């Protein structure tokens, strides 16, 4: 993993700020969570996604991920 790869991912996520995305979280041991949310903000080392649950009883969650999570495929994102 090189700095150029991280910079490219950072620029890509920053350009999609405010967009709806579907994220697939790899939780290990063949456990995968799929959630939909909005890229809220980007920072030098991490970015945040606001996920609202399908069930209206639960409040929205703010999740943060590092750019290396995308490179290592711990999460996968797709625009909605």
N, CA, C and O atoms as CSV, one atom per row, in Angstrom:
chain,resi,resn,atom,element,x,y,z
A,1,UNK,N,N,0.855,-1.165,0.000
A,1,UNK,CA,C,0.000,0.000,0.000
A,1,UNK,C,C,0.903,1.231,0.000
A,1,UNK,O,O,1.774,1.383,0.857
A,2,UNK,N,N,0.679,2.094,-0.967
A,2,UNK,CA,C,1.510,3.273,-1.098
A,2,UNK,C,C,0.689,4.531,-0.839
A,2,UNK,O,O,-0.541,4.513,-0.886
A,3,UNK,N,N,1.392,5.611,-0.567
A,3,UNK,CA,C,0.726,6.882,-0.282
A,3,UNK,C,C,-0.095,7.361,-1.470
A,3,UNK,O,O,-1.136,7.992,-1.283
A,4,UNK,N,N,0.355,7.072,-2.689
A,4,UNK,CA,C,-0.383,7.481,-3.881
A,4,UNK,C,C,-1.748,6.803,-3.934
A,4,UNK,O,O,-2.729,7.421,-4.350
A,5,UNK,N,N,-1.823,5.539,-3.517
A,5,UNK,CA,C,-3.106,4.833,-3.489
A,5,UNK,C,C,-4.055,5.475,-2.483
A,5,UNK,O,O,-5.235,5.671,-2.775
A,6,UNK,N,N,-3.547,5.798,-1.313
A,6,UNK,CA,C,-4.377,6.423,-0.287
A,6,UNK,C,C,-4.852,7.800,-0.748
A,6,UNK,O,O,-6.004,8.167,-0.518
A,7,UNK,N,N,-3.980,8.556,-1.392
A,7,UNK,CA,C,-4.367,9.881,-1.906
A,7,UNK,C,C,-5.449,9.767,-2.969
A,7,UNK,O,O,-6.362,10.592,-3.016
A,8,UNK,N,N,-5.354,8.757,-3.819
A,8,UNK,CA,C,-6.354,8.564,-4.868
A,8,UNK,C,C,-7.712,8.210,-4.258
A,8,UNK,O,O,-8.740,8.732,-4.689
A,9,UNK,N,N,-7.720,7.321,-3.255
A,9,UNK,CA,C,-8.965,6.949,-2.587
A,9,UNK,C,C,-9.537,8.149,-1.835
A,9,UNK,O,O,-10.746,8.376,-1.864
A,10,UNK,N,N,-8.684,8.913,-1.166
A,10,UNK,CA,C,-9.130,10.097,-0.427
A,10,UNK,C,C,-9.792,11.101,-1.369
A,10,UNK,O,O,-10.843,11.652,-1.040
A,11,UNK,N,N,-9.198,11.343,-2.524
A,11,UNK,CA,C,-9.767,12.286,-3.491
A,11,UNK,C,C,-11.096,11.777,-4.036
A,11,UNK,O,O,-12.026,12.557,-4.242
A,12,UNK,N,N,-11.186,10.483,-4.268
A,12,UNK,CA,C,-12.429,9.902,-4.775
A,12,UNK,C,C,-13.558,10.023,-3.759
A,12,UNK,O,O,-14.674,10.400,-4.118
A,13,UNK,N,N,-13.285,9.709,-2.496
A,13,UNK,CA,C,-14.307,9.813,-1.452
A,13,UNK,C,C,-14.697,11.267,-1.238
A,13,UNK,O,O,-15.876,11.570,-1.057
A,14,UNK,N,N,-13.720,12.172,-1.257
A,14,UNK,CA,C,-14.014,13.594,-1.071
A,14,UNK,C,C,-14.904,14.129,-2.193
A,14,UNK,O,O,-15.775,14.961,-1.939
A,15,UNK,N,N,-14.702,13.673,-3.409
A,15,UNK,CA,C,-15.525,14.143,-4.529
A,15,UNK,C,C,-16.960,13.630,-4.429
A,15,UNK,O,O,-17.865,14.221,-5.018
A,16,UNK,N,N,-17.183,12.538,-3.693
A,16,UNK,CA,C,-18.523,11.974,-3.533
A,16,UNK,C,C,-19.197,12.414,-2.234
A,16,UNK,O,O,-20.243,11.876,-1.871
A,17,UNK,N,N,-18.621,13.371,-1.540
A,17,UNK,CA,C,-19.165,13.851,-0.274
A,17,UNK,C,C,-20.605,14.344,-0.475
A,17,UNK,O,O,-20.864,15.144,-1.374
A,18,UNK,N,N,-21.533,13.874,0.349
A,18,UNK,CA,C,-22.941,14.237,0.227
A,18,UNK,C,C,-23.744,13.256,-0.600
A,18,UNK,O,O,-24.963,13.398,-0.698
A,19,UNK,N,N,-23.108,12.275,-1.193
A,19,UNK,CA,C,-23.789,11.292,-2.032
A,19,UNK,C,C,-24.260,10.104,-1.207
A,19,UNK,O,O,-23.667,9.758,-0.185
A,20,UNK,N,N,-25.347,9.485,-1.680
A,20,UNK,CA,C,-25.838,8.255,-1.041
A,20,UNK,C,C,-25.000,7.088,-1.537
A,20,UNK,O,O,-24.722,6.964,-2.729
A,21,UNK,N,N,-24.605,6.240,-0.603
A,21,UNK,CA,C,-23.802,5.065,-0.941
A,21,UNK,C,C,-24.357,3.844,-0.219
A,21,UNK,O,O,-24.990,3.950,0.831
A,22,UNK,N,N,-24.101,2.689,-0.810
A,22,UNK,CA,C,-24.382,1.427,-0.157
A,22,UNK,C,C,-23.034,0.869,0.262
A,22,UNK,O,O,-22.135,0.727,-0.566
A,23,UNK,N,N,-22.887,0.547,1.553
A,23,UNK,CA,C,-21.622,0.022,2.040
A,23,UNK,C,C,-21.803,-1.427,2.469
A,23,UNK,O,O,-22.818,-1.807,3.054
A,24,UNK,N,N,-20.793,-2.215,2.161
A,24,UNK,CA,C,-20.760,-3.610,2.550
A,24,UNK,C,C,-19.601,-3.762,3.523
A,24,UNK,O,O,-18.440,-3.603,3.147
A,25,UNK,N,N,-19.919,-4.068,4.768
A,25,UNK,CA,C,-18.920,-4.167,5.826
A,25,UNK,C,C,-18.540,-5.627,6.026
A,25,UNK,O,O,-19.407,-6.472,6.246
A,26,UNK,N,N,-17.267,-5.922,5.952
A,26,UNK,CA,C,-16.772,-7.268,6.208
A,26,UNK,C,C,-16.452,-7.371,7.692
A,26,UNK,O,O,-15.476,-6.786,8.162
A,27,UNK,N,N,-17.269,-8.112,8.428
A,27,UNK,CA,C,-17.113,-8.240,9.879
A,27,UNK,C,C,-16.270,-9.452,10.269
A,27,UNK,O,O,-16.065,-9.690,11.460
A,28,UNK,N,N,-15.782,-10.216,9.311
A,28,UNK,CA,C,-14.970,-11.395,9.611
A,28,UNK,C,C,-15.823,-12.638,9.772
A,28,UNK,O,O,-17.023,-12.556,10.037
A,29,UNK,N,N,-15.193,-13.784,9.611
A,29,UNK,CA,C,-15.864,-15.077,9.742
A,29,UNK,C,C,-17.130,-15.156,8.907
A,29,UNK,O,O,-18.171,-15.605,9.387
A,30,UNK,N,N,-17.043,-14.728,7.680
A,30,UNK,CA,C,-18.146,-14.778,6.717
A,30,UNK,C,C,-19.364,-13.968,7.155
A,30,UNK,O,O,-20.485,-14.282,6.755
A,31,UNK,N,N,-19.165,-12.942,7.962
A,31,UNK,CA,C,-20.250,-12.059,8.379
A,31,UNK,C,C,-20.132,-10.759,7.598
A,31,UNK,O,O,-19.090,-10.105,7.612
A,32,UNK,N,N,-21.204,-10.396,6.923
A,32,UNK,CA,C,-21.216,-9.193,6.093
A,32,UNK,C,C,-22.464,-8.385,6.422
A,32,UNK,O,O,-23.569,-8.926,6.445
A,33,UNK,N,N,-22.289,-7.089,6.678
A,33,UNK,CA,C,-23.407,-6.174,6.883
A,33,UNK,C,C,-23.511,-5.261,5.672
A,33,UNK,O,O,-22.505,-4.743,5.186
A,34,UNK,N,N,-24.728,-5.067,5.189
A,34,UNK,CA,C,-24.959,-4.145,4.079
A,34,UNK,C,C,-25.869,-3.042,4.597
A,34,UNK,O,O,-26.958,-3.306,5.107
A,35,UNK,N,N,-25.405,-1.793,4.458
A,35,UNK,CA,C,-26.159,-0.643,4.937
A,35,UNK,C,C,-26.096,0.462,3.887
A,35,UNK,O,O,-25.207,0.496,3.036
A,36,UNK,N,N,-27.062,1.352,3.977
A,36,UNK,CA,C,-27.114,2.488,3.061
A,36,UNK,C,C,-27.015,3.765,3.863
A,36,UNK,O,O,-27.629,3.895,4.922
A,37,UNK,N,N,-26.233,4.719,3.352
A,37,UNK,CA,C,-26.053,5.965,4.075
A,37,UNK,C,C,-25.542,7.074,3.172
A,37,UNK,O,O,-25.502,6.931,1.950
A,38,UNK,N,N,-25.153,8.176,3.786
A,38,UNK,CA,C,-24.670,9.360,3.072
A,38,UNK,C,C,-23.259,9.675,3.573
A,38,UNK,O,O,-23.013,9.696,4.779
A,39,UNK,N,N,-22.335,9.920,2.638
A,39,UNK,CA,C,-20.992,10.339,3.024
A,39,UNK,C,C,-21.120,11.752,3.584
A,39,UNK,O,O,-21.455,12.695,2.866
A,40,UNK,N,N,-20.849,11.876,4.866
A,40,UNK,CA,C,-21.100,13.139,5.556
A,40,UNK,C,C,-19.921,14.093,5.455
A,40,UNK,O,O,-20.092,15.255,5.087
A,41,UNK,N,N,-18.727,13.611,5.778
A,41,UNK,CA,C,-17.569,14.491,5.797
A,41,UNK,C,C,-16.306,13.673,5.596
A,41,UNK,O,O,-16.278,12.470,5.857
A,42,UNK,N,N,-15.252,14.351,5.124
A,42,UNK,CA,C,-13.960,13.705,4.938
A,42,UNK,C,C,-12.912,14.459,5.740
A,42,UNK,O,O,-12.953,15.684,5.849
A,43,UNK,N,N,-11.989,13.716,6.289
A,43,UNK,CA,C,-10.886,14.253,7.073
A,43,UNK,C,C,-9.586,13.669,6.523
A,43,UNK,O,O,-9.636,12.775,5.678
A,44,UNK,N,N,-8.436,14.140,6.969
A,44,UNK,CA,C,-7.175,13.635,6.415
A,44,UNK,C,C,-6.975,12.123,6.560
A,44,UNK,O,O,-6.383,11.500,5.679
A,45,UNK,N,N,-7.452,11.526,7.646
A,45,UNK,CA,C,-7.220,10.095,7.854
A,45,UNK,C,C,-8.475,9.237,7.772
A,45,UNK,O,O,-8.388,8.034,7.528
A,46,UNK,N,N,-9.640,9.844,7.972
A,46,UNK,CA,C,-10.896,9.084,8.002
A,46,UNK,C,C,-11.993,9.842,7.261
A,46,UNK,O,O,-11.845,11.016,6.922
A,47,UNK,N,N,-13.102,9.134,7.018
A,47,UNK,CA,C,-14.311,9.766,6.491
A,47,UNK,C,C,-15.492,9.208,7.263
A,47,UNK,O,O,-15.411,8.120,7.833
A,48,UNK,N,N,-16.596,9.957,7.284
A,48,UNK,CA,C,-17.764,9.558,8.059
A,48,UNK,C,C,-18.954,9.330,7.141
A,48,UNK,O,O,-19.125,10.006,6.127
A,49,UNK,N,N,-19.773,8.354,7.528
A,49,UNK,CA,C,-20.997,8.022,6.804
A,49,UNK,C,C,-22.138,8.004,7.807
A,49,UNK,O,O,-22.042,7.366,8.856
A,50,UNK,N,N,-23.219,8.704,7.485
A,50,UNK,CA,C,-24.409,8.730,8.321
A,50,UNK,C,C,-25.358,7.659,7.803
A,50,UNK,O,O,-25.861,7.752,6.684
A,51,UNK,N,N,-25.599,6.633,8.630
A,51,UNK,CA,C,-26.429,5.497,8.248
A,51,UNK,C,C,-27.733,5.582,9.015
A,51,UNK,O,O,-27.736,5.662,10.243
A,52,UNK,N,N,-28.840,5.563,8.292
A,52,UNK,CA,C,-30.145,5.533,8.941
A,52,UNK,C,C,-30.718,4.132,8.759
A,52,UNK,O,O,-30.722,3.585,7.656
A,53,UNK,N,N,-31.200,3.566,9.858
A,53,UNK,CA,C,-31.712,2.207,9.863
A,53,UNK,C,C,-33.072,2.160,9.166
A,53,UNK,O,O,-33.819,3.138,9.175
A,54,UNK,N,N,-33.377,1.022,8.569
A,54,UNK,CA,C,-34.674,0.840,7.924
A,54,UNK,C,C,-35.779,0.928,8.972
A,54,UNK,O,O,-36.855,1.466,8.709
A,55,UNK,N,N,-35.507,0.401,10.149
A,55,UNK,CA,C,-36.450,0.465,11.256
A,55,UNK,C,C,-36.427,1.885,11.820
A,55,UNK,O,O,-35.378,2.352,12.263
A,56,UNK,N,N,-37.541,2.560,11.811
A,56,UNK,CA,C,-37.610,3.960,12.220
A,56,UNK,C,C,-37.376,4.154,13.723
A,56,UNK,O,O,-37.131,5.278,14.161
A,57,UNK,N,N,-37.448,3.075,14.523
A,57,UNK,CA,C,-37.269,3.192,15.962
A,57,UNK,C,C,-35.827,3.503,16.338
A,57,UNK,O,O,-35.577,4.121,17.373
A,58,UNK,N,N,-34.875,3.081,15.510
A,58,UNK,CA,C,-33.457,3.291,15.817
A,58,UNK,C,C,-32.986,4.641,15.280
A,58,UNK,O,O,-33.340,5.016,14.163
A,59,UNK,N,N,-32.192,5.372,16.061
A,59,UNK,CA,C,-31.671,6.658,15.580
A,59,UNK,C,C,-30.568,6.440,14.544
A,59,UNK,O,O,-29.967,5.366,14.508
A,60,UNK,N,N,-30.293,7.432,13.706
A,60,UNK,CA,C,-29.204,7.308,12.723
A,60,UNK,C,C,-27.860,7.120,13.420
A,60,UNK,O,O,-27.639,7.631,14.517
A,61,UNK,N,N,-26.972,6.383,12.771
A,61,UNK,CA,C,-25.638,6.128,13.308
A,61,UNK,C,C,-24.608,6.849,12.459
A,61,UNK,O,O,-24.745,6.936,11.238
A,62,UNK,N,N,-23.587,7.359,13.106
A,62,UNK,CA,C,-22.461,7.974,12.415
A,62,UNK,C,C,-21.294,6.995,12.476
A,62,UNK,O,O,-20.756,6.725,13.549
A,63,UNK,N,N,-20.909,6.468,11.321
A,63,UNK,CA,C,-19.815,5.509,11.238
A,63,UNK,C,C,-18.599,6.190,10.640
A,63,UNK,O,O,-18.731,7.036,9.755
A,64,UNK,N,N,-17.426,5.831,11.110
A,64,UNK,CA,C,-16.205,6.392,10.533
A,64,UNK,C,C,-15.322,5.247,10.044
A,64,UNK,O,O,-15.252,4.186,10.664
A,65,UNK,N,N,-14.657,5.484,8.931
A,65,UNK,CA,C,-13.781,4.506,8.319
A,65,UNK,C,C,-12.503,5.197,7.864
A,65,UNK,O,O,-12.500,6.392,7.571
A,66,UNK,N,N,-11.435,4.441,7.811
A,66,UNK,CA,C,-10.197,4.983,7.262
A,66,UNK,C,C,-10.145,4.664,5.772
A,66,UNK,O,O,-10.844,3.772,5.290
A,67,UNK,N,N,-9.325,5.391,5.064
A,67,UNK,CA,C,-9.194,5.167,3.625
A,67,UNK,C,C,-8.537,3.821,3.344
A,67,UNK,O,O,-8.764,3.233,2.287
A,68,UNK,N,N,-7.733,3.331,4.271
A,68,UNK,CA,C,-7.114,2.017,4.080
A,68,UNK,C,C,-8.139,0.895,4.179
A,68,UNK,O,O,-7.896,-0.199,3.668
A,69,UNK,N,N,-9.285,1.138,4.826
A,69,UNK,CA,C,-10.351,0.135,4.863
A,69,UNK,C,C,-10.859,-0.167,3.457
A,69,UNK,O,O,-11.225,-1.304,3.160
A,70,UNK,N,N,-10.882,0.831,2.603
A,70,UNK,CA,C,-11.315,0.626,1.223
A,70,UNK,C,C,-10.251,-0.139,0.449
A,70,UNK,O,O,-10.568,-1.049,-0.317
A,71,UNK,N,N,-8.995,0.228,0.650
A,71,UNK,CA,C,-7.901,-0.427,-0.079
A,71,UNK,C,C,-7.797,-1.897,0.315
A,71,UNK,O,O,-7.584,-2.755,-0.542
A,72,UNK,N,N,-7.946,-2.193,1.602
A,72,UNK,CA,C,-7.839,-3.573,2.074
A,72,UNK,C,C,-9.150,-4.344,1.925
A,72,UNK,O,O,-9.217,-5.524,2.271
A,73,UNK,N,N,-10.180,-3.693,1.417
A,73,UNK,CA,C,-11.489,-4.284,1.168
A,73,UNK,C,C,-12.199,-4.741,2.438
A,73,UNK,O,O,-12.973,-5.697,2.417
A,74,UNK,N,N,-11.926,-4.045,3.550
A,74,UNK,CA,C,-12.713,-4.283,4.756
A,74,UNK,C,C,-14.120,-3.719,4.569
A,74,UNK,O,O,-15.084,-4.232,5.137
A,75,UNK,N,N,-14.227,-2.655,3.763
A,75,UNK,CA,C,-15.537,-2.142,3.354
A,75,UNK,C,C,-15.513,-1.972,1.843
A,75,UNK,O,O,-14.463,-1.756,1.237
A,76,UNK,N,N,-16.685,-2.073,1.260
A,76,UNK,CA,C,-16.855,-1.797,-0.172
A,76,UNK,C,C,-18.004,-0.810,-0.301
A,76,UNK,O,O,-19.038,-0.953,0.352
A,77,UNK,N,N,-17.811,0.190,-1.147
A,77,UNK,CA,C,-18.829,1.217,-1.321
A,77,UNK,C,C,-19.278,1.245,-2.771
A,77,UNK,O,O,-18.493,1.028,-3.694
A,78,UNK,N,N,-20.576,1.520,-2.945
A,78,UNK,CA,C,-21.154,1.662,-4.275
A,78,UNK,C,C,-22.151,2.802,-4.224
A,78,UNK,O,O,-22.967,2.872,-3.305
A,79,UNK,N,N,-22.097,3.693,-5.198
A,79,UNK,CA,C,-23.042,4.809,-5.240
A,79,UNK,C,C,-24.453,4.300,-5.511
A,79,UNK,O,O,-24.644,3.367,-6.291
A,80,UNK,N,N,-25.427,4.908,-4.871
A,80,UNK,CA,C,-26.832,4.522,-5.066
A,80,UNK,C,C,-27.477,5.394,-6.125
A,80,UNK,O,O,-28.658,5.224,-6.430
